Amino acid sequence: MIQKNEIEPARNDRRVHEKVDKRSDKKAGIKLQRSDNENMGYAGKGKSERKAEAKGKYGSKGKAENNRNNENRNRDEDARKNENRSKDVNARKNENRSKDEDARKNENRSKDVNVRKNENRSKAVSARKNENRSKDVNAKKNEIRSKDVNARKNENRSKDVNARQNENRSKDVNARQNENKRKDASERQNQNRSMDISERQNQNKVKSGNNRKIKNERNEYSSEKKFDSIKINKNGKVSRKESRKESKEYWADHKTEYNLENKVKDKGGKDSGKYTDKNTNRKSVASDNKGKKYAEGTCPYRRDCGSCKIHEKSYKEHLIEKQKLVTELLSGYCPVKPIVGMEDPAHYRNKVHVVFDRDRRGNAISGIYEEGTHRVIPIESCLIHNQKADEIIASIRGLLKSFKIKTYDEDTGYGLLRHVLIRTGYHSKEIMVVLVIGSPIFPSKSNFVKAIRQLHPEISTIIVNVNDKNTSMVLGEKEHVIYGKGFIEDTLCEKVFRISPKSFYQVNPTQTEKLYRLAIDMAELKGKETILDAYCGIGTIGLIASDKASKVIGVELNKDAVADARVNAKRNETSNIQFYLKDAGEFMAQLAEQNETVDVVFMDPPRAGSDEKFLNSLAILKPAKVVYISCNPVTLQRDIEYLVKKGYKAEKAVPVDMFPWTNHCEICVEICHMK
């Protein structure tokens, strides 16, 4: 359809054309009239008329008549011309009108056609679009349906497979448990029988020995002398009360040793040191958490644990063995100084980690893995653990049943609580508790935290770490704080350090201070040196040495440790130290390419020692002195041999007993570059 706003311009155009045509017609008519008037007197006249006219020129009557005739002729001509003109004008107007009408009609038709075409095109396009959309929607729906169907099928298959696997596992576990139960029962029966037989034999031996002693005493002395420990006064009289008292004291002091040597059952009592190992039914002396000192030979787990060799030998003998090992390995490169021992080698660990599991009766247990296996040895308390940490672990174990929290099972993958890690501050007395769980969902965690804090209000922070992978690693990647600030602080060599769950921090604070002071003394710093602290961790060595150096650079590959190191630098207001998140070997190679110089390098690698790439970079950088702190004398010997080939010489080595009652030892070595 033609809109109104399209018709108005057409009308205006037509009116303009009509006005122009009229003006042109008037001009044309005036010109014609003039030409007609000029030719009128001669055109259309015959010979007679021309003669009469010629004659009439000389007479008045002829003139008048000629004038009238001419006048009439002119009028008639004018009338005809006007009529013809009006006809021509009307014809032209009609023609123009018809042309305009045709043009408008054609225009309107074309517009209508175009509108209809466009409308049809838009309809077709929208129809195609809608059709394509519906096809896409249907295709997507079908795809989603097929995916859902496949997913449900796969899910059902996986469920069936998992159900069958779990069923088979549970059957296998039950079969193994039943088999183990039968074996344990038979072992216990055999053990009890052998113990009963040995006990009866020992009792009979003791009775027969006592009877023989009494008979001999009666024969040699009077019948009143009944004990070997009876004393005779100066007057020759027997003091029976003193003898009985001394015999009781002797028996109380030597009862446990006698029971262990002769395998006699301890019937208990307030003075008995009875401890029963549920796994082996072996009774031995348990540890006391109330500050009592342990006598040698009293660790009840020394045969099963495998973590340390506590009390199998004296501490002096342990130090002699470690000194001998280090001397044998390093004496060919440098003199080995006497080992730095510990004054009180008990309860020194500020980091305690235990595994949670269940025994055969379904009771929650906590302890450590048996050496070379994944069997959990239940431990109530350890002689090298922090005592407060063991108390907190026992409290957590006691709360599991009331909160219906199951321990994690490595075979089936079910259960929640996997590990507990506790870190304590030696000087600050702050305590961090890390609960390692196998699922991100921890039901009733707020109430659990309240219950723990009611039992132990000295806890500073509690963190939940999620480890839902089938791995031997203790800590997972995800963690969140459920109480406190998420870290603790402790003081080491007058510097304050922030310790997070994943931070590396030495487990023996008293020996660590001795070790780090020894390392800084070996560096012989004068205040103008540039120091590189490789494997810097949370920046302990670098920050302690920063007071005696011009510039300190710390390099570490663990991003959590680097973050803690930067916080520690701000906390101690140390401005001459910078920390970099890079590989130490690559960083030293870059320094060498930039012609940077380093005077002293502190390196404290892991137990596997350093690698060839790092040592090559160290040789390229050529520091004047290297202070090597190692926890493995075997890898230390290997690395020293490599550095000697690169132009270095070991000056001296000092072993430090960082881990008493174990086979491990820290060694600090001073290595100088030969110019």
Residue, then its C-alpha position, 0 to 999 in steps of 0.5 A: m500500500i502507498q502511504k500518505n506521505e508518499i502521495e503528497p510529494a507526487r501531487n506537489d510535483r504535478r502542480v509545479h509541472e502544470k504551472v510551467d506548462k501554462r506559462s509556456d502555452k501563454k508565451a507560445g500563443i502570444k508569439l503565434q498571434r503576432s505572426d498571424n497578425e503580420n501575415m493576416g493581411y496577405a494570406g488567404k486573399g484572392k486576386s479580386e480581393r487584392k484588386a478591390e483592396a487596392k482600389g479601396k485604398y483610395g476610397s473611404k467606403g472600401k476602407a471601412e469595409n475592409n477594416r470590418n472584414n479584417e476585424n471579423r477575420n481576426r476575431d474568427e482567427d482568434a477564436r479558432k486559435n484560442e479554441n485550438r489552444s484550449k484544446d491543445v492545453n486540455a489535451r496536454k493536461n489530460e495527457n500529463r494527467s494520464k501520464d502522472e496517473d500511470a506513473r503513480k499507478n506504476e509507482n504504486r504497483s512497483k511499491d506494492v510489488n516490492v513491499r509484497k516481495n519484501e514481506n514475502r522475503s522476510k516471511a520466508v527468511s523468518a520461516r527458514k530461521n524458525e525452521n532452522r532454530s527448531k531443527d537446532v533445538n530439536a537436534k540439541k534436545n536429541e543430543i542432550r537426551s542421548k548424552d543423558v541416556n548415555a550418561r545414565k547408562n554409563e553411571n549405572r554401569s559404573k555404579d554396577v561395576n563399583a558395587r560389584q567391586n565394592e562387594n568383591r572388596s568387602k568380601d575380600v576384606n571380610a575374608r582377610q579379616n576373618e582369616n586374620k582373626r583366625k590366625d590372630a586367635s590361633e597365635r594368641q592361643n599359642q602365645n598364651r599357651s607358651m606364656d602360661i607354660s613359661e610363666r608356670q615354669n618361671q613361677n616353679k623355678v622362683k618357688s623352688g629357688n626361694n624354697r632352696k634359699i629359705k632352707n639354706e638360710r634356716n640351716e646357716y642362720s636362725s629360723e628368723k632370717k627369711f630374706d637375703s637382704i636382712k641386715i644384722n645390727k652391731n648388736g647381732k640382732v636382725s632388723r626385719k622391718e628395714s629388710r622388708k622395706e628394702s626388699k619392697e623398694y628393690w622389687a618396685d624398682h626392678k619388677t618391670e625389668y624382671n618381667l621383661e627378662n623372664k616374660v612374667k605377666d604383670k597382674g597390674g596394681k598402682d605400682s605396675g607399669k603395665y601396657t598391653d599391645k592389642n596387636t601382639n598381646r605383648k605387655s610392656v611398660a607404657s609411657d606416662n604423659k605427666g612429666k615422668k622420665y622414662a627409663e631405658g628399655t621402656c618404649p613399648y613400640r620399639r620392635d614394631c614402629g621402626s621410626c626410631k631405635i629409642h633405648e635399644k642403646s644409650y644416647k652416647e652410643h647413638l652419638i658414637e655411631k653417627q660420628k663414626l658414619v660421618t667420619e667414614l664418609l667425609s674424612g677423605y675430603c676434610p676433617v670431621k669435628p665432634i658431633v653436637g649432641m642434645e642435652d635432653p633428647a626427649h619430646y623434641r619434635n614440634k611437628v607430629h603427624v599420625v595416621f587414623d585407622r580402625d582395629r579389628r573390632g572397629n575402634a578408632i586408632s591413631g599411630i604411624y605406619e609399620e616400617g615398610t608397610h601400610r599397617v598402622i601401629p596404634i600409639e598412645s604417646c611417643l617419647i620423641h613427640n611433643q607431649k601436648a600434641d599427643e594429648i590433643i590427638a588422643s582427645i580427637r580420637g576420643l571424640l570420633k565416636s560421639f560425632k559418628i566420624k569414621t576413619y578413612d580406609e585405604d582399601t575401600g576409599y570410604g571414611l572421612l578422617r585420614h591424618v592429623l598434623i600438629r605443629t607447636g611453637y617452641h617459644s610462642k607455645e602456639i598450637m596448630v591442628v590440621l585435620v586431613i579429611g578424604s572429602p570436602i564435606f565435614p559434617s558438624k565441624s563447628n561443634f567438633v571444633k568447639a568440643i576440641r577447644q573445650l578440651h584444649p583451649e590452648i589451641s591457636t588455630i584449626i585447619v581442614n585440609v582436603n586430600d581426596k586422592n588415592t596417594s601416599m601424600v599426607l596433605g592435599e591441595k585444598e585447605h580452609v581455616i575453621y578456627g583462628k588465623g590459619f598459621i602460628e609463629d615461633t622465634l628462632c635465633e631472635k627472629v620471628f617466623r610464620i609457619s603454615p601447614k605446608s611450610f618447611y620448618q625444622v622439627n627440633p628447635t633447640q638443635t636448629e639454633k645450634l645448626y644455623r649459628l654454626a653455619i653463619d659462623m662458617a660463612e665468616l660474614k663481615g657485613k659487606e657480602t652478598i648472600l644467596d640462600a638456595y632452597c630457602g624455604i620460609g627464609t630462616i637462614g637468610l633472615i638470620a644472616s641478614d644482620k651480618a650481610s649487605k644483601v641477601i637473596g632467597v630462592e625457593l620453588n614452593k610458592d607457599a613457602v615464598a609467600d611465608a618468607r616475604v611475610n617473615a621479612k616484613r614481620n622482622e622489618t628486614s629490608n636487605i633481603q629479596f625472595y624469588l619463586k624460581d628454581a635455584g639452579e636456573f636462577m644462579a645461571q641467570l645471575a652468571e649470564q648477567n655478570e652478577t657476583v655472589d660471595v656466599v651461598f647457603m644451600d640446604p637441599p632435601r634428603a636426595g641432595s642437590d642435582e648436577k644442574f644446580l652444582n654446574s650453575l654454582a660452579i659457573l657463578k663461582p662464589a667464594k664460599v659455600v656452606y652446605i647443610s645436609c641431612n644425608p651424609v651419603t648424598l653430601q659425599r657425592d656432591i662434595e666430590y663433584l664440587v672438588k672437581k669444579g675447583y672447590k675444597a671442603e675445609k671442615a664438617v660438623p655433624v649435628d644430632m637433629f634427630p636423636w634416637t634415629n639413624h639420621c643426622e645433619i651435617c654442616v660443611e664449609i666449602c671454599h673456592m680454590k683461587 
